């Protein structure tokens, strides 16, 4: 079984089914890890990945790299792009890999099974764009114990990793400062 097939099976098992996103996430992971000199078939402890989308490919990246939100080694940047930046935390070397289908219009005419087969075999330079990048990871975004804890003066909830806001001398969480994604109804 090739490196691709082994890693694809791992991603498929984690995600629960096969779809184009799992194929692309597998290809993205293989390229990113290769560019950083990291062997995906060995335990990975020196990697942070920034995903720019919250779709199926993210599950493939998580399954293959072992990076996760809970370990603070998988970061979500909601840009809506099928792209990921892989950062070797030992060397500081970083690479951004994005999907760049040169023949996307043709692929859209195929049925899903044909697309999955095609995306697995298409030459890498026809589907991926790989860029060496520089990234600075703030201390409060790195894995490990929380950095800087505060308590919101309005709701009383704890805020970790310097995510609080000081407004008119009061420590506030982002929700209470007016940036909430929800509205309390009771």
N, CA and C atoms as a LAMMPS dump frame, in Angstrom:
ITEM: TIMESTEP
0
ITEM: NUMBER OF ATOMS
558
ITEM: BOX BOUNDS ff ff ff
-5.0000000000000000e+02 5.0000000000000000e+02
-5.0000000000000000e+02 5.0000000000000000e+02
-5.0000000000000000e+02 5.0000000000000000e+02
ITEM: ATOMS id mol type element x y z
1 1 1 N 0.852 -1.179 0
2 1 2 C 0 0 0
3 1 3 C 0.897 1.241 0
4 2 1 N 0.616 2.196 -0.853
5 2 2 C 1.44 3.402 -0.937
6 2 3 C 1.163 4.332 0.238
7 3 1 N 2.027 5.316 0.385
8 3 2 C 1.862 6.327 1.424
9 3 3 C 0.501 6.994 1.287
10 4 1 N 0.106 7.353 0.061
11 4 2 C -1.197 7.985 -0.152
12 4 3 C -2.324 7.067 0.311
13 5 1 N -2.298 5.814 -0.128
14 5 2 C -3.384 4.888 0.208
15 5 3 C -3.509 4.675 1.712
16 6 1 N -2.393 4.526 2.395
17 6 2 C -2.398 4.327 3.848
18 6 3 C -3.004 5.54 4.554
19 7 1 N -2.558 6.721 4.17
20 7 2 C -3.043 7.946 4.809
21 7 3 C -4.49 8.243 4.431
22 8 1 N -4.862 7.947 3.188
23 8 2 C -6.247 8.12 2.759
24 8 3 C -7.169 7.232 3.585
25 9 1 N -6.779 5.989 3.812
26 9 2 C -7.591 5.068 4.614
27 9 3 C -7.755 5.586 6.041
28 10 1 N -6.702 6.154 6.574
29 10 2 C -6.755 6.737 7.925
30 10 3 C -7.748 7.905 7.956
31 11 1 N -7.685 8.768 6.958
32 11 2 C -8.591 9.92 6.872
33 11 3 C -10.033 9.467 6.666
34 12 1 N -10.223 8.5 5.78
35 12 2 C -11.562 7.978 5.494
36 12 3 C -12.183 7.373 6.755
37 13 1 N -11.402 6.596 7.489
38 13 2 C -11.907 5.97 8.714
39 13 3 C -12.311 7.028 9.74
40 14 1 N -11.541 8.063 9.847
41 14 2 C -11.847 9.127 10.812
42 14 3 C -13.093 9.906 10.406
43 15 1 N -13.212 10.196 9.125
44 15 2 C -14.327 11.01 8.621
45 15 3 C -15.63 10.214 8.501
46 16 1 N -15.501 8.937 8.178
47 16 2 C -16.686 8.093 8.097
48 16 3 C -17.176 7.79 6.697
49 17 1 N -16.691 8.5 5.704
50 17 2 C -17.048 8.194 4.32
51 17 3 C -16.042 8.839 3.375
52 18 1 N -16.152 8.493 2.106
53 18 2 C -15.259 9.042 1.086
54 18 3 C -15.958 10.174 0.363
55 19 1 N -15.241 11.27 0.205
56 19 2 C -15.74 12.412 -0.555
57 19 3 C -14.527 13.151 -1.119
58 20 1 N -14.744 14.061 -2.046
59 20 2 C -13.605 14.799 -2.603
60 20 3 C -12.772 15.522 -1.533
61 21 1 N -13.42 16.017 -0.488
62 21 2 C -12.693 16.728 0.563
63 21 3 C -11.691 15.856 1.285
64 22 1 N -12.008 14.592 1.479
65 22 2 C -11.077 13.668 2.138
66 22 3 C -9.887 13.395 1.23
67 23 1 N -10.14 13.239 -0.055
68 23 2 C -9.047 13.042 -1.016
69 23 3 C -8.141 14.278 -1.019
70 24 1 N -8.747 15.451 -1.132
71 24 2 C -7.948 16.68 -1.185
72 24 3 C -7.224 16.954 0.129
73 25 1 N -7.874 16.697 1.249
74 25 2 C -7.224 16.881 2.541
75 25 3 C -6.036 15.948 2.714
76 26 1 N -6.154 14.742 2.183
77 26 2 C -5.042 13.792 2.224
78 26 3 C -3.891 14.303 1.374
79 27 1 N -4.188 14.743 0.172
80 27 2 C -3.143 15.263 -0.721
81 27 3 C -2.473 16.501 -0.119
82 28 1 N -3.273 17.376 0.455
83 28 2 C -2.787 18.597 1.105
84 28 3 C -1.833 18.241 2.25
85 29 1 N -2.233 17.288 3.08
86 29 2 C -1.414 16.868 4.224
87 29 3 C -0.094 16.264 3.778
88 30 1 N -0.157 15.384 2.812
89 30 2 C 1.063 14.743 2.316
90 30 3 C 2.048 15.79 1.819
91 31 1 N 1.577 16.749 1.037
92 31 2 C 2.456 17.788 0.495
93 31 3 C 3.027 18.663 1.605
94 32 1 N 2.179 19.105 2.511
95 32 2 C 2.644 19.984 3.59
96 32 3 C 3.675 19.318 4.474
97 33 1 N 3.419 18.082 4.861
98 33 2 C 4.361 17.355 5.715
99 33 3 C 5.667 17.067 4.978
100 34 1 N 5.559 16.685 3.724
101 34 2 C 6.763 16.421 2.918
102 34 3 C 7.646 17.666 2.844
103 35 1 N 7.011 18.82 2.587
104 35 2 C 7.766 20.067 2.465
105 35 3 C 8.491 20.445 3.758
106 36 1 N 7.959 20.001 4.893
107 36 2 C 8.59 20.291 6.186
108 36 3 C 9.518 19.169 6.643
109 37 1 N 9.593 18.093 5.854
110 37 2 C 10.457 16.97 6.208
111 37 3 C 9.92 16.142 7.358
112 38 1 N 8.587 16.118 7.515
113 38 2 C 7.939 15.366 8.586
114 38 3 C 7.328 14.097 8.008
115 39 1 N 7.625 12.962 8.628
116 39 2 C 7.098 11.673 8.185
117 39 3 C 5.702 11.477 8.768
118 40 1 N 4.669 11.426 7.92
119 40 2 C 3.298 11.293 8.425
120 40 3 C 2.981 9.927 9.024
121 41 1 N 3.859 8.975 8.843
122 41 2 C 3.596 7.643 9.386
123 41 3 C 4.271 7.43 10.737
124 42 1 N 4.879 8.475 11.278
125 42 2 C 5.464 8.432 12.616
126 42 3 C 4.708 9.439 13.477
127 43 1 N 4.738 9.279 14.796
128 43 2 C 4.065 10.266 15.66
129 43 3 C 4.618 11.675 15.41
130 44 1 N 3.709 12.64 15.325
131 44 2 C 4.089 14.026 15.035
132 44 3 C 3.838 14.875 16.28
133 45 1 N 4.878 15.533 16.768
134 45 2 C 4.747 16.338 17.982
135 45 3 C 5.179 17.789 17.776
136 46 1 N 5.677 18.121 16.623
137 46 2 C 6.244 19.444 16.394
138 46 3 C 5.536 20.188 15.26
139 47 1 N 4.214 20.144 15.275
140 47 2 C 3.462 20.7 14.156
141 47 3 C 2.236 21.458 14.634
142 48 1 N 2.021 22.599 14.021
143 48 2 C 0.764 23.334 14.156
144 48 3 C 0.244 23.533 12.738
145 49 1 N -1.058 23.307 12.551
146 49 2 C -1.675 23.481 11.234
147 49 3 C -2.792 24.51 11.35
148 50 1 N -2.775 25.487 10.466
149 50 2 C -3.835 26.488 10.343
150 50 3 C -4.699 26.1 9.157
151 51 1 N -5.946 25.701 9.42
152 51 2 C -6.888 25.358 8.357
153 51 3 C -7.716 26.592 8.016
154 52 1 N -7.943 26.825 6.743
155 52 2 C -8.686 28.003 6.302
156 52 3 C -10.131 27.674 5.936
157 53 1 N -10.558 26.455 6.236
158 53 2 C -11.92 26.035 5.931
159 53 3 C -12.37 25.03 6.989
160 54 1 N -13.665 24.942 7.199
161 54 2 C -14.193 23.971 8.163
162 54 3 C -15.065 22.943 7.442
163 55 1 N -14.46 22.249 6.528
164 55 2 C -15.161 21.234 5.751
165 55 3 C -14.418 19.9 5.861
166 56 1 N -14.808 18.938 5.063
167 56 2 C -14.321 17.563 5.156
168 56 3 C -12.803 17.431 5.149
169 57 1 N -12.129 18.216 4.347
170 57 2 C -10.672 18.134 4.26
171 57 3 C -9.987 18.363 5.592
172 58 1 N -10.62 19.146 6.461
173 58 2 C -10.058 19.396 7.779
174 58 3 C -9.997 18.097 8.583
175 59 1 N -10.985 17.238 8.431
176 59 2 C -10.961 15.944 9.114
177 59 3 C -9.784 15.103 8.623
178 60 1 N -9.487 15.158 7.338
179 60 2 C -8.349 14.407 6.796
180 60 3 C -7.046 14.932 7.381
181 61 1 N -6.899 16.248 7.418
182 61 2 C -5.68 16.845 7.973
183 61 3 C -5.525 16.45 9.444
184 62 1 N -6.615 16.509 10.195
185 62 2 C -6.556 16.145 11.616
186 62 3 C -6.187 14.665 11.78
187 63 1 N -6.793 13.791 11.01
188 63 2 C -6.523 12.352 11.131
189 63 3 C -5.078 12.02 10.769
190 64 1 N -4.557 12.658 9.74
191 64 2 C -3.21 12.346 9.252
192 64 3 C -2.127 12.961 10.129
193 65 1 N -2.324 14.199 10.56
194 65 2 C -1.283 14.886 11.335
195 65 3 C -1.384 14.648 12.832
196 66 1 N -2.579 14.309 13.303
197 66 2 C -2.793 14.187 14.744
198 66 3 C -3.016 15.528 15.412
199 67 1 N -2.997 16.607 14.643
200 67 2 C -3.245 17.94 15.193
201 67 3 C -4.732 18.059 15.538
202 68 1 N -5.036 18.781 16.624
203 68 2 C -6.43 18.949 17.014
204 68 3 C -6.618 20.262 17.745
205 69 1 N -7.869 20.721 17.767
206 69 2 C -8.188 21.942 18.516
207 69 3 C -7.874 21.765 19.991
208 70 1 N -8.192 20.61 20.535
209 70 2 C -7.969 20.351 21.953
210 70 3 C -6.506 20.37 22.349
211 71 1 N -5.646 19.98 21.43
212 71 2 C -4.203 20.032 21.695
213 71 3 C -3.61 21.388 21.309
214 72 1 N -4.458 22.257 20.781
215 72 2 C -4.055 23.594 20.348
216 72 3 C -3.032 23.548 19.212
217 73 1 N -3.037 22.451 18.476
218 73 2 C -2.116 22.308 17.354
219 73 3 C -2.843 22.413 16.011
220 74 1 N -4.173 22.498 16.051
221 74 2 C -4.979 22.741 14.856
222 74 3 C -5.711 24.047 15.081
223 75 1 N -5.514 24.979 14.179
224 75 2 C -6.136 26.302 14.28
225 75 3 C -7.084 26.489 13.105
226 76 1 N -8.211 27.14 13.35
227 76 2 C -9.17 27.405 12.283
228 76 3 C -9.182 28.9 11.982
229 77 1 N -8.861 29.236 10.769
230 77 2 C -8.965 30.604 10.257
231 77 3 C -10.054 30.565 9.194
232 78 1 N -11.193 31.156 9.466
233 78 2 C -12.366 31.014 8.606
234 78 3 C -12.286 31.914 7.376
235 79 1 N -11.468 31.492 6.418
236 79 2 C -11.318 32.238 5.164
237 79 3 C -12.108 31.601 4.029
238 80 1 N -12.689 30.412 4.275
239 80 2 C -13.471 29.747 3.244
240 80 3 C -12.641 29.197 2.099
241 81 1 N -11.334 29.041 2.3
242 81 2 C -10.449 28.517 1.261
243 81 3 C -9.991 27.123 1.642
244 82 1 N -9.893 26.249 0.678
245 82 2 C -9.39 24.904 0.935
246 82 3 C -7.874 25.013 0.937
247 83 1 N -7.347 25.406 2.093
248 83 2 C -5.916 25.63 2.245
249 83 3 C -5.516 25.388 3.692
250 84 1 N -4.238 25.076 3.87
251 84 2 C -3.704 24.874 5.213
252 84 3 C -2.256 25.336 5.243
253 85 1 N -1.877 25.913 6.37
254 85 2 C -0.479 26.275 6.596
255 85 3 C 0.063 25.333 7.66
256 86 1 N 1.135 24.653 7.316
257 86 2 C 1.795 23.689 8.197
258 86 3 C 3.043 24.354 8.763
259 87 1 N 3.171 24.346 10.093
260 87 2 C 4.296 25.008 10.753
261 87 3 C 5.052 23.992 11.601
262 88 1 N 6.339 23.82 11.313
263 88 2 C 7.198 22.977 12.137
264 88 3 C 7.632 23.828 13.324
265 89 1 N 7.148 23.507 14.513
266 89 2 C 7.424 24.334 15.692
267 89 3 C 8.859 24.21 16.177
268 90 1 N 9.584 23.175 15.749
269 90 2 C 10.992 23.044 16.117
270 90 3 C 11.876 23.96 15.283
271 91 1 N 11.568 24.065 13.99
272 91 2 C 12.428 24.83 13.075
273 91 3 C 11.86 26.2 12.713
274 92 1 N 10.55 26.376 12.895
275 92 2 C 9.898 27.615 12.476
276 92 3 C 9.569 27.63 10.993
277 93 1 N 9.977 26.603 10.267
278 93 2 C 9.7 26.517 8.836
279 93 3 C 8.202 26.328 8.633
280 94 1 N 7.634 27.027 7.637
281 94 2 C 6.195 26.944 7.376
282 94 3 C 5.93 26.886 5.878
283 95 1 N 4.857 26.188 5.538
284 95 2 C 4.447 26.075 4.142
285 95 3 C 2.923 26.121 4.086
286 96 1 N 2.411 26.868 3.123
287 96 2 C 0.969 26.95 2.903
288 96 3 C 0.659 26.146 1.652
289 97 1 N -0.298 25.231 1.785
290 97 2 C -0.706 24.387 0.662
291 97 3 C -2.177 24.673 0.402
292 98 1 N -2.487 25.005 -0.849
293 98 2 C -3.88 25.303 -1.196
294 98 3 C -4.29 24.504 -2.428
295 99 1 N -5.585 24.285 -2.527
296 99 2 C -6.134 23.589 -3.682
297 99 3 C -6.215 24.599 -4.822
298 100 1 N -5.654 24.21 -5.92
299 100 2 C -5.596 25.087 -7.087
300 100 3 C -5.857 24.226 -8.322
301 101 1 N -7.099 23.798 -8.458
302 101 2 C -7.455 22.928 -9.58
303 101 3 C -7.441 23.722 -10.886
304 102 1 N -6.503 23.402 -11.733
305 102 2 C -6.397 24.096 -13.008
306 102 3 C -7.539 23.716 -13.949
307 103 1 N -8.115 22.537 -13.735
308 103 2 C -9.171 22.038 -14.623
309 103 3 C -10.489 21.884 -13.876
310 104 1 N -10.781 22.778 -12.948
311 104 2 C -11.961 22.667 -12.099
312 104 3 C -13.262 22.575 -12.908
313 105 1 N -13.394 23.374 -13.944
314 105 2 C -14.621 23.361 -14.749
315 105 3 C -14.869 21.975 -15.346
316 106 1 N -13.795 21.318 -15.785
317 106 2 C -13.93 19.968 -16.334
318 106 3 C -14.307 18.971 -15.24
319 107 1 N -13.717 19.126 -14.055
320 107 2 C -14.004 18.214 -12.944
321 107 3 C -15.456 18.322 -12.511
322 108 1 N -16.008 19.52 -12.585
323 108 2 C -17.394 19.74 -12.161
324 108 3 C -18.405 19.02 -13.066
325 109 1 N -17.98 18.599 -14.241
326 109 2 C -18.867 17.889 -15.165
327 109 3 C -18.922 16.385 -14.879
328 110 1 N -18.022 15.906 -14.017
329 110 2 C -17.932 14.471 -13.727
330 110 3 C -18.833 14.092 -12.563
331 111 1 N -19.172 12.8 -12.472
332 111 2 C -19.921 12.362 -11.291
333 111 3 C -18.949 12.219 -10.12
334 112 1 N -19.48 12.11 -8.934
335 112 2 C -18.681 12.165 -7.713
336 112 3 C -17.622 11.065 -7.64
337 113 1 N -17.959 9.855 -8.083
338 113 2 C -16.998 8.751 -8.049
339 113 3 C -15.83 9.014 -8.99
340 114 1 N -16.133 9.582 -10.163
341 114 2 C -15.071 9.921 -11.115
342 114 3 C -14.181 11.023 -10.553
343 115 1 N -14.781 11.999 -9.901
344 115 2 C -14.019 13.104 -9.311
345 115 3 C -13.067 12.571 -8.24
346 116 1 N -13.556 11.696 -7.387
347 116 2 C -12.734 11.126 -6.318
348 116 3 C -11.534 10.39 -6.899
349 117 1 N -11.755 9.573 -7.926
350 117 2 C -10.655 8.846 -8.572
351 117 3 C -9.67 9.807 -9.226
352 118 1 N -10.185 10.801 -9.905
353 118 2 C -9.343 11.775 -10.585
354 118 3 C -8.488 12.57 -9.597
355 119 1 N -9.1 13.067 -8.528
356 119 2 C -8.371 13.885 -7.557
357 119 3 C -7.274 13.097 -6.844
358 120 1 N -7.451 11.801 -6.732
359 120 2 C -6.439 10.959 -6.087
360 120 3 C -5.205 10.768 -6.961
361 121 1 N -5.39 10.855 -8.282
362 121 2 C -4.302 10.513 -9.203
363 121 3 C -3.729 11.694 -9.979
364 122 1 N -4.431 12.8 -10.014
365 122 2 C -3.982 13.944 -10.808
366 122 3 C -2.609 14.418 -10.307
367 123 1 N -1.697 14.807 -11.204
368 123 2 C -0.387 15.271 -10.755
369 123 3 C -0.51 16.44 -9.766
370 124 1 N 0.335 16.405 -8.768
371 124 2 C 0.263 17.391 -7.687
372 124 3 C 0.295 18.834 -8.192
373 125 1 N 1.122 19.11 -9.187
374 125 2 C 1.236 20.501 -9.657
375 125 3 C -0.012 20.981 -10.394
376 126 1 N -0.924 20.071 -10.713
377 126 2 C -2.181 20.46 -11.341
378 126 3 C -3.299 20.692 -10.334
379 127 1 N -3.031 20.39 -9.07
380 127 2 C -4.096 20.49 -8.079
381 127 3 C -3.7 21.283 -6.83
382 128 1 N -2.393 21.356 -6.547
383 128 2 C -1.944 22.043 -5.341
384 128 3 C -1.024 23.213 -5.656
385 129 1 N -1.155 24.237 -4.85
386 129 2 C -0.224 25.363 -4.889
387 129 3 C 0.512 25.331 -3.556
388 130 1 N 1.833 25.269 -3.613
389 130 2 C 2.651 25.17 -2.404
390 130 3 C 3.516 26.426 -2.309
391 131 1 N 3.407 27.086 -1.157
392 131 2 C 4.154 28.33 -0.948
393 131 3 C 4.899 28.282 0.378
394 132 1 N 6.161 28.624 0.367
395 132 2 C 6.893 28.788 1.617
396 132 3 C 6.418 30.106 2.209
397 133 1 N 6.077 30.086 3.491
398 133 2 C 5.563 31.286 4.147
399 133 3 C 6.263 31.489 5.485
400 134 1 N 6.072 32.649 6.025
401 134 2 C 6.58 32.964 7.353
402 134 3 C 5.38 33.227 8.25
403 135 1 N 5.411 32.688 9.449
404 135 2 C 4.309 32.886 10.38
405 135 3 C 4.877 33.006 11.793
406 136 1 N 4.339 33.934 12.532
407 136 2 C 4.702 34.088 13.933
408 136 3 C 3.517 33.627 14.761
409 137 1 N 3.778 32.684 15.628
410 137 2 C 2.712 32.142 16.469
411 137 3 C 2.815 32.807 17.842
412 138 1 N 1.824 33.632 18.198
413 138 2 C 1.863 34.28 19.512
414 138 3 C 1.895 33.254 20.642
415 139 1 N 2.524 33.62 21.736
416 139 2 C 2.646 32.722 22.888
417 139 3 C 1.285 32.183 23.325
418 140 1 N 0.248 33.038 23.297
419 140 2 C -1.074 32.591 23.755
420 140 3 C -1.778 31.661 22.766
421 141 1 N -1.201 31.43 21.598
422 141 2 C -1.776 30.5 20.621
423 141 3 C -1.017 29.181 20.553
424 142 1 N 0.042 29.048 21.324
425 142 2 C 0.848 27.84 21.287
426 142 3 C 0.276 26.767 22.204
427 143 1 N 0.564 25.503 21.881
428 143 2 C 0.115 24.42 22.754
429 143 3 C 0.668 24.583 24.168
430 144 1 N -0.02 24.011 25.103
431 144 2 C 0.413 24.071 26.497
432 144 3 C -0.677 24.655 27.37
433 145 1 N -0.306 24.937 28.602
434 145 2 C -1.262 25.483 29.55
435 145 3 C -1.69 26.891 29.145
436 146 1 N -2.888 27.315 29.541
437 146 2 C -3.361 28.656 29.193
438 146 3 C -2.399 29.75 29.651
439 147 1 N -2.275 30.74 28.816
440 147 2 C -1.456 31.907 29.115
441 147 3 C -2.414 33.049 29.419
442 148 1 N -2.251 33.685 30.519
443 148 2 C -3.075 34.848 30.851
444 148 3 C -4.54 34.53 31.036
445 149 1 N -4.963 34.34 32.264
446 149 2 C -6.377 34.103 32.564
447 149 3 C -6.986 35.376 33.134
448 150 1 N -8.257 35.591 32.819
449 150 2 C -8.999 36.742 33.337
450 150 3 C -10.441 36.292 33.562
451 151 1 N -11.188 37.1 34.309
452 151 2 C -12.6 36.81 34.552
453 151 3 C -13.405 37.999 34.055
454 152 1 N -14.429 37.723 33.256
455 152 2 C -15.274 38.778 32.705
456 152 3 C -16.035 39.461 33.841
457 153 1 N -15.964 40.777 33.865
458 153 2 C -16.641 41.529 34.93
459 153 3 C -18.156 41.555 34.744
460 154 1 N -18.647 41.157 33.579
461 154 2 C -20.097 41.178 33.329
462 154 3 C -20.734 39.804 33.558
463 155 1 N -20.212 38.738 32.897
464 155 2 C -20.837 37.414 33.009
465 155 3 C -20.166 36.514 34.034
466 156 1 N -18.952 36.877 34.458
467 156 2 C -18.245 36.095 35.459
468 156 3 C -17.54 34.857 34.925
469 157 1 N -17.533 34.654 33.614
470 157 2 C -16.876 33.484 33.037
471 157 3 C -15.379 33.755 32.863
472 158 1 N -14.597 32.658 32.99
473 158 2 C -13.15 32.774 32.819
474 158 3 C -12.794 32.898 31.345
475 159 1 N -11.794 33.698 31.074
476 159 2 C -11.301 33.912 29.715
477 159 3 C -9.825 33.518 29.719
478 160 1 N -9.449 32.601 28.832
479 160 2 C -8.069 32.127 28.766
480 160 3 C -7.307 32.756 27.612
481 161 1 N -6.014 32.705 27.731
482 161 2 C -5.091 33.036 26.644
483 161 3 C -5.227 34.46 26.117
484 162 1 N -5.444 35.384 27.027
485 162 2 C -5.489 36.815 26.685
486 162 3 C -6.528 37.154 25.617
487 163 1 N -7.653 36.452 25.649
488 163 2 C -8.726 36.722 24.695
489 163 3 C -9.719 37.76 25.238
490 164 1 N -9.402 38.363 26.345
491 164 2 C -10.301 39.351 26.949
492 164 3 C -10.082 40.74 26.335
493 165 1 N -11.029 41.605 26.617
494 165 2 C -11.002 42.991 26.148
495 165 3 C -11.164 43.878 27.374
496 166 1 N -10.401 44.952 27.41
497 166 2 C -10.576 45.919 28.498
498 166 3 C -11.299 47.123 27.9
499 167 1 N -12.499 47.394 28.444
500 167 2 C -13.337 48.482 27.935
501 167 3 C -13.769 49.339 29.121
502 168 1 N -13.445 50.606 29.081
503 168 2 C -13.757 51.53 30.182
504 168 3 C -13.251 50.996 31.52
505 169 1 N -12.067 50.376 31.499
506 169 2 C -11.454 49.854 32.716
507 169 3 C -11.99 48.51 33.175
508 170 1 N -12.96 47.931 32.459
509 170 2 C -13.551 46.643 32.831
510 170 3 C -13.02 45.527 31.935
511 171 1 N -12.72 44.385 32.534
512 171 2 C -12.317 43.2 31.78
513 171 3 C -13.591 42.529 31.282
514 172 1 N -13.665 42.336 29.962
515 172 2 C -14.847 41.707 29.353
516 172 3 C -14.434 40.577 28.425
517 173 1 N -15.278 39.56 28.368
518 173 2 C -15.099 38.535 27.339
519 173 3 C -15.586 39.143 26.022
520 174 1 N -15.253 38.514 24.926
521 174 2 C -15.669 39.048 23.62
522 174 3 C -17.183 39.059 23.465
523 175 1 N -17.858 38.087 24.069
524 175 2 C -19.322 38.062 23.999
525 175 3 C -19.904 39.303 24.658
526 176 1 N -19.495 39.562 25.882
527 176 2 C -20.051 40.692 26.625
528 176 3 C -19.608 42.043 26.059
529 177 1 N -18.512 42.039 25.336
530 177 2 C -18.023 43.277 24.72
531 177 3 C -18.755 43.579 23.418
532 178 1 N -19.679 42.691 23.046
533 178 2 C -20.487 42.951 21.854
534 178 3 C -20.131 42.105 20.652
535 179 1 N -19.359 41.074 20.827
536 179 2 C -18.97 40.25 19.685
537 179 3 C -19.521 38.84 19.744
538 180 1 N -20.667 38.653 20.375
539 180 2 C -21.195 37.305 20.564
540 180 3 C -21.793 36.724 19.29
541 181 1 N -21.669 35.432 19.165
542 181 2 C -22.303 34.72 18.053
543 181 3 C -23.672 34.187 18.472
544 182 1 N -24.044 34.358 19.74
545 182 2 C -25.341 33.872 20.218
546 182 3 C -26.042 34.968 21.012
547 183 1 N -27.341 34.763 21.207
548 183 2 C -28.153 35.662 22.028
549 183 3 C -28.844 34.824 23.092
550 184 1 N -28.67 35.205 24.344
551 184 2 C -29.325 34.484 25.442
552 184 3 C -30.821 34.823 25.396
553 185 1 N -31.683 33.789 25.437
554 185 2 C -33.134 34.029 25.344
555 185 3 C -33.849 33.798 26.659
556 186 1 N -33.188 33.268 27.664
557 186 2 C -33.805 33.087 28.983
558 186 3 C -32.902 33.641 30.053
